[in-house]
Amino acid sequence: MNSFFSEYRTRFLKLIEQSELDAHEREVPEFDNPAMGTPDTLVCVRIRPMTDQEKENEHIQGVFEHAKGVVHLYEPRRRTNGKPEVNNSSFTLDEAYGPNDSTEDIYSNCVSELVEWGLQGGTGMLIAYGQTGSGKTFTVTGLEILLVEKMIEAQVSGTKEVRVCIFEVSGSKVLDLLNERNPLAVREDAFGTMQLNGVLEYSPKTSNEFFELIDTAKTLRTTASTTKNDESSRSHSICRMRIIDKESATADEGRIMLVDLAGSEASADTTQHSRERMTETREINKSLSVLKECISKRAQWSIARSEGKQKPIHVPYRTNKLTQVLKSAFDVHNTQTCKTIVVACITPSVLDVAHSKNTLRYAETLKVPIPKAEAMPFHEQIPITWSNKDVHEWILKNSGNPNINPKLLAPRDTGIQLCRLDQDEFIRRALLTKGVEHKQANLLYLRLWSLHIDSRALLNRPGGSVEQIKALQPKTNEVRKKIVKPGMFFNIRAGEMDQTVTCVMAMGEEKGGNGTWHCAVVRMAKDCKYSGAHELYVAEQVGVNVGRLDDELTLVYDSKTRYYYME
Ligand SMILES: Nc1ncnc2c1ncn2[C@@H]1O[C@H](COP(=O)(O)OP(=O)(O)OP(=O)(O)O)[C@@H](O)[C@H]1O
């Protein structure tokens, strides 16, 4: 094609100019972008400017960005009669950046959000994908510099601490780029989080300290020559920042991951290289394909879920190191919300259009909604399903005498957060309650842990699925709905109402069938000479969901004293 292109260069230039003019005329100024509407995933395309070498070789521009994330591509072709023609195609992503758009434009339009997201305890991920030499490293490094400035600013003025590690995934190896390419083991912890065992994390205090880390990592990254780019990166590089709230051990840890994927070379580009190099390319393409498969499985799962189906879908993230370390972005069991930005990098040259189309096709498949994980339904045997209120109730029931004050042990902690506390911190907090001894505090810690371990066995996997937990519910709300009848008395869960309320009497179900019952409260009779006497406050009614009504009680009305008594 190169000699054919050179022969008809001027003709191709004219054909493309004319097609672009027509495209602009056809363009409707305001139209709905079909790619919009998935706030958790944003897929952009960036077309880099021509390099000096491309200009020297008189390449012509065959890729153009249009409004609303549209990209037009023109591919030179030879007709059967030997004449030149261009094949038009277009793709629509969320945003399209052209050769004149700067990295600052991309940062301010979309990436700056990731900083806020990370600072508030979410997970933000930026992925640069594309053919070798398409500008991935240029884009990620530029965004990294802008992002770092903001991070350091937030760290200096607030209570946050940023911990950074940079590593590369090269075939089946994960190597620490801040520690002489030390090999790292990837392990899944009890919560299903992928941990990098042995990784060195730094807490840079200034932007310059941060940039030094980025430079160190850059020089250590595996590079080897390719036909496309002399400085080509042959590994996936990941910069992970953990944002920790120094004042609250229990606040969710924020995470930002910047992923510079290895070039997606086609086999044609590798024909001049060694067997080792070809194997490396195959490995890279395999990992990119598993990444795509994981994301597409996640999409299938999300579609099935939105349709109310509970089809089990296997996301094959374990098959590859890259997908293992990026698991949180497409894991259907992730309880933390995640925002993902994908920048598909392409070159402007008409001779690379076939590659660019592959990149854009790949980008389109990544454009899937990543819904927030459904809240886990409460189960008393599964600590990771407990709300802060449930945690308090469990502490009161299980901490012995004197009761450990739940507000001191778990001020805002959910069950997951309580399980995450290490033993020393758990005991330190428990000992804040006067009269509590080390042995008692330790016993409660062990009790929580044995429950947590048993619940993992119950669920057959670290986090379990919402469906699995629902299936384990001893009494579903549907069953309860049948049990509850007006006039029945029920215990209510501790912490649900003020402590003077002994129990409630079901009065009637709210309209709409959402399982909420109007209940009148029952209290011990005040200043009353009859022991065990209770009063029913019919005028004081509360809405209680059937799931929150505990065991049924029998209260008998005594017409002589005009009080209720428990049987
Ligand atoms: N937006 C841009 N503006 C100016 N120059 C750019 C831009 N994007 C890329 N370049 C230049 O293009 C060349 C290739 O870019 P880069 O090394 O980032 O590609 P890459 O996709 O990371 O390649 P590889 O996969 O081989 O690592 C570099 O010389 C880079 O400086």
The ligand as an SDF file (V2000), in Angstrom:
LIG
                    3D

 31 33  0  0  0  0  0  0  0  0999 V2000
   -0.3080   14.9100   21.9380 N   0  0  0  0  0  0  0  0  0  0  0  0
    0.9720   14.9030   21.5370 C   0  0  0  0  0  0  0  0  0  0  0  0
    1.6010   16.0570   21.2040 N   0  0  0  0  0  0  0  0  0  0  0  0
    2.8740   16.0470   20.7920 C   0  0  0  0  0  0  0  0  0  0  0  0
    3.6140   14.9240   20.6590 N   0  0  0  0  0  0  0  0  0  0  0  0
    3.0650   13.7470   20.9570 C   0  0  0  0  0  0  0  0  0  0  0  0
    1.7150   13.6720   21.4070 C   0  0  0  0  0  0  0  0  0  0  0  0
    1.4290   12.3880   21.6270 N   0  0  0  0  0  0  0  0  0  0  0  0
    2.5480   11.6900   21.3420 C   0  0  0  0  0  0  0  0  0  0  0  0
    3.5240   12.4980   20.9340 N   0  0  0  0  0  0  0  0  0  0  0  0
    4.8670   12.0720   20.5060 C   0  0  0  0  0  0  0  0  0  0  0  0
    4.6910   10.8700   19.7410 O   0  0  0  0  0  0  0  0  0  0  0  0
    5.7080    9.9150   20.0220 C   0  0  0  0  0  0  0  0  0  0  0  0
    5.1160    8.6050   20.4950 C   0  0  0  0  0  0  0  0  0  0  0  0
    4.4190    8.8370   21.7040 O   0  0  0  0  0  0  0  0  0  0  0  0
    4.4660    7.8490   22.9360 P   0  0  0  0  0  0  0  0  0  0  0  0
    5.8220    7.3770   23.2370 O   0  0  0  0  0  0  0  0  0  0  0  0
    3.7000    8.4730   24.0130 O   0  0  0  0  0  0  0  0  0  0  0  0
    3.6780    6.6210   22.3010 O   0  0  0  0  0  0  0  0  0  0  0  0
    3.1710    5.2980   23.0140 P   0  0  0  0  0  0  0  0  0  0  0  0
    1.8150    5.0390   22.5020 O   0  0  0  0  0  0  0  0  0  0  0  0
    3.3480    5.3760   24.4710 O   0  0  0  0  0  0  0  0  0  0  0  0
    4.1240    4.2150   22.4150 O   0  0  0  0  0  0  0  0  0  0  0  0
    4.5330    2.7880   23.0340 P   0  0  0  0  0  0  0  0  0  0  0  0
    3.3490    1.9410   23.1250 O   0  0  0  0  0  0  0  0  0  0  0  0
    5.4740    2.2660   22.0600 O   0  0  0  0  0  0  0  0  0  0  0  0
    5.1290    3.0910   24.3490 O   0  0  0  0  0  0  0  0  0  0  0  0
    6.6150   10.5680   21.0630 C   0  0  0  0  0  0  0  0  0  0  0  0
    7.6960   11.1470   20.4200 O   0  0  0  0  0  0  0  0  0  0  0  0
    5.7310   11.6420   21.6850 C   0  0  0  0  0  0  0  0  0  0  0  0
    6.4890   12.7320   22.1730 O   0  0  0  0  0  0  0  0  0  0  0  0
  1  2  1  0
  2  3  1  0
  2  7  2  0
  3  4  2  0
  4  5  1  0
  5  6  2  0
  6  7  1  0
  6 10  1  0
  7  8  1  0
  8  9  2  0
  9 10  1  0
 10 11  1  0
 11 12  1  0
 11 30  1  0
 12 13  1  0
 13 14  1  0
 13 28  1  0
 14 15  1  0
 15 16  1  0
 16 17  2  0
 16 18  1  0
 16 19  1  0
 19 20  1  0
 20 21  2  0
 20 22  1  0
 20 23  1  0
 23 24  1  0
 24 25  2  0
 24 26  1  0
 24 27  1  0
 28 29  1  0
 28 30  1  0
 30 31  1  0
M  END
$$$$
